[in-house]
Amino acid sequence: MNQLPILVHLKELRKRLTWVILSSIVGAAICYFFYDWILRALAHPLNSIHPLFGDSRFVAHTILEGFLVRFKISAICGVVLASPVALYQLLRFIMPGLTRREKKIVLMFLAFSFVLSVTAVYVVYALILPTSIAILTSASINPKQVYFLLDYDKNLTLILELIGFGIIFFQMPVVLELLMMFNWVSRRSLLKNWRYIIVAIFILAAIFSPPDIFSQSLMAIPMIIFYFAAIGIAKLFRFGEG
């Protein structure tokens, strides 16, 4: 009899995962169909490298690369497109077991995480990528004899990785709020060690962003602001009192 609830939960989990997988496949198919638009959006930050052409020119090294890159980018974007469905299925799975207060907290954290994700995409795509590309391809670094042949797979993958790293990096305030909510970390300890945290933020920014100091600062400064904002929000809700 004790195993019955476990089996029910496993069946419910399988049902939710099935919906997530199917929605990801549908999302990937949609992205495959609209791949040309996705390619133009991803390649837009690279357009400044070849201004005479008006858009980026990529080099494919094998006859299979075009299909493989299209398939990979479509699959990744399909998962992103299906993320609202995945989030809905997750909520349907965990909400019945939560109290009313816990439901409000979960929804608050999800909304906060969404705002940070959108902010990360904007910072990386609109600020960091154009700045980094302009610096790394400038005449002060590259001699006049250097001409850029953009690898089709590597450059698109690099842009997606930077956006992905930015989204993960910008989730730090959510993680901090959770740690303080469960009293695993106190606000006092975070304020006491703020200097070390700022150094750690700049180190992470150096790892997950392009190698120029300006791009690293664009990644790190918002995180420092979010760090202190997270502590302020925790004080408002009395998280991390221990």
C-alpha positions in Angstrom: 0.0 0.0 0.0 2.9 2.4 0.8 4.2 1.9 -2.7 1.0 3.1 -4.4 1.6 6.9 -3.9 5.1 6.4 -5.3 3.8 4.7 -8.4 1.2 7.4 -8.9 3.8 10.1 -8.7 6.1 8.2 -11.1 3.2 7.9 -13.6 2.4 11.6 -13.2 6.1 12.5 -13.7 6.3 10.3 -16.8 3.2 12.1 -18.2 4.8 15.5 -17.5 8.1 14.5 -19.1 6.3 13.2 -22.1 4.6 16.6 -22.7 8.0 18.3 -22.2 9.7 16.1 -24.8 6.9 16.4 -27.3 6.8 20.2 -27.0 10.5 20.3 -27.4 10.3 18.3 -30.6 7.5 20.5 -31.9 9.5 23.6 -31.0 12.6 22.2 -32.8 10.5 21.6 -35.9 9.2 25.2 -35.8 12.7 26.6 -35.4 14.0 24.4 -38.2 11.3 25.9 -40.5 12.2 29.4 -39.4 15.9 28.8 -39.3 16.8 31.6 -41.7 15.4 34.1 -39.4 17.2 32.6 -36.4 20.4 32.6 -38.3 20.1 36.3 -39.2 19.4 37.1 -35.5 22.4 35.1 -34.2 24.7 36.4 -36.9 23.7 40.0 -36.5 26.4 40.9 -33.9 29.0 39.6 -36.4 27.9 41.8 -39.3 30.3 44.5 -38.4 33.2 42.2 -39.3 32.4 42.3 -43.0 30.6 45.7 -43.5 31.1 45.6 -47.3 28.8 42.6 -47.5 26.1 44.0 -45.2 25.8 40.7 -43.4 28.1 37.9 -42.1 29.7 35.3 -44.4 30.4 31.9 -42.9 32.7 29.1 -44.0 31.5 25.5 -43.8 34.3 22.9 -43.7 32.2 19.8 -44.8 29.1 19.1 -46.9 27.4 17.9 -43.7 28.1 20.9 -41.6 25.2 22.9 -43.0 22.6 20.3 -42.0 24.3 19.5 -38.6 24.5 23.1 -37.6 20.9 23.7 -38.6 19.8 20.7 -36.7 21.7 21.6 -33.6 20.6 25.3 -33.5 17.0 24.3 -34.2 17.1 21.7 -31.3 18.6 24.2 -28.9 16.1 26.9 -29.8 13.3 24.4 -29.8 14.0 23.6 -26.2 14.0 27.3 -25.4 10.8 27.8 -27.3 9.2 24.9 -25.3 10.4 26.1 -21.9 7.0 27.7 -21.0 5.4 24.3 -21.5 8.1 22.7 -19.4 7.6 25.3 -16.7 3.9 24.7 -16.8 4.3 20.9 -16.5 6.8 21.4 -13.6 4.2 23.6 -11.8 1.5 21.1 -12.4 3.7 18.4 -10.8 4.9 20.2 -7.7 2.1 22.6 -6.9 -0.4 20.1 -5.4 2.1 19.2 -2.6 2.8 22.8 -1.6 1.1 25.1 0.9 -0.4 28.4 -0.2 2.6 30.4 1.1 5.0 28.0 -0.7 3.1 28.4 -3.9 3.5 32.2 -3.7 7.2 31.9 -3.0 7.7 29.5 -6.0 5.8 31.8 -8.4 7.8 34.8 -7.1 11.1 33.1 -7.7 10.0 32.0 -11.1 9.0 35.5 -12.1 12.3 36.9 -10.7 14.2 34.2 -12.6 12.4 35.1 -15.9 13.2 38.8 -15.5 16.9 38.0 -14.9 17.0 35.7 -17.9 15.6 38.4 -20.2 18.0 40.9 -18.7 20.9 38.5 -19.3 19.9 38.0 -23.0 19.7 41.7 -23.5 23.1 42.4 -21.8 24.9 39.7 -23.7 23.3 40.2 -27.1 22.9 44.0 -27.3 25.9 45.1 -25.2 28.6 42.5 -24.6 28.7 40.8 -28.0 28.9 44.0 -30.2 31.5 45.5 -27.9 33.6 42.4 -27.7 33.5 41.8 -31.5 34.4 45.4 -32.1 37.4 45.2 -29.8 38.7 41.7 -30.8 38.5 42.5 -34.5 39.8 46.0 -34.3 43.0 47.2 -36.2 44.7 47.8 -32.9 44.7 44.0 -32.3 44.8 42.6 -35.9 47.2 43.7 -38.6 45.7 44.9 -41.9 46.8 41.6 -43.6 44.4 39.6 -41.4 41.0 38.7 -42.9 38.4 36.9 -40.9 36.9 33.7 -42.3 34.0 33.0 -39.9 33.6 29.3 -39.1 29.9 28.5 -39.4 29.6 26.1 -36.5 32.0 27.6 -34.0 30.8 31.2 -34.3 27.1 30.4 -33.9 27.9 28.0 -31.1 30.0 30.6 -29.4 27.1 33.2 -29.5 24.7 30.7 -28.1 27.1 29.6 -25.4 27.7 33.3 -24.3 24.0 33.9 -24.1 23.5 30.6 -22.2 26.4 31.4 -19.8 24.9 34.9 -19.3 21.5 33.4 -18.3 23.0 31.0 -15.9 25.3 33.7 -14.4 22.4 36.0 -13.9 20.5 33.4 -11.8 22.9 34.0 -8.9 20.4 36.3 -7.0 17.8 33.6 -7.2 20.2 31.1 -5.8 21.2 33.5 -3.0 17.5 34.1 -2.1 16.9 30.4 -1.9 19.9 29.9 0.3 18.8 32.7 2.6 15.2 31.5 2.6 16.3 28.1 3.9 18.7 29.8 6.3 21.7 28.0 4.8 23.4 31.4 4.4 22.7 34.5 6.5 22.5 38.1 5.3 25.1 39.1 7.8 27.7 36.7 6.3 27.0 37.9 2.8 27.4 41.6 3.8 30.5 40.7 5.9 32.2 39.0 2.9 31.0 41.4 0.2 34.6 42.1 -0.9 35.4 38.5 -1.6 32.1 38.0 -3.4 32.8 40.9 -5.7 36.2 39.5 -6.6 34.5 36.1 -7.2 32.0 37.8 -9.5 34.7 39.4 -11.6 36.6 36.1 -11.8 33.4 34.3 -13.0 32.7 37.2 -15.5 36.3 36.7 -16.8 35.6 33.0 -17.3 32.2 33.2 -18.9 32.6 36.4 -21.0 35.0 37.4 -23.8 38.5 38.3 -22.8 38.3 42.1 -22.9 37.9 44.0 -19.7 34.9 46.1 -21.0 32.8 43.0 -21.7 33.7 41.5 -18.4 32.7 44.6 -16.6 29.4 44.7 -18.4 28.8 41.1 -17.1 30.0 41.8 -13.6 28.5 45.2 -12.7 24.9 44.1 -13.0 25.7 41.0 -10.9 27.1 43.2 -8.2 23.9 45.3 -8.2 21.8 42.2 -8.2 23.9 40.8 -5.3 23.0 43.7 -3.0 19.5 43.8 -4.3 19.0 40.2 -3.3 20.2 41.0 0.2 17.7 43.9 0.4 14.9 41.7 -0.8 15.8 39.0 1.7 15.7 41.6 4.5 12.2 42.7 3.3 11.0 39.1 3.5 13.1 38.3 6.6 15.1 35.6 4.9 18.6 34.7 6.2 17.9 35.9 9.7 20.2 33.2 11.1 
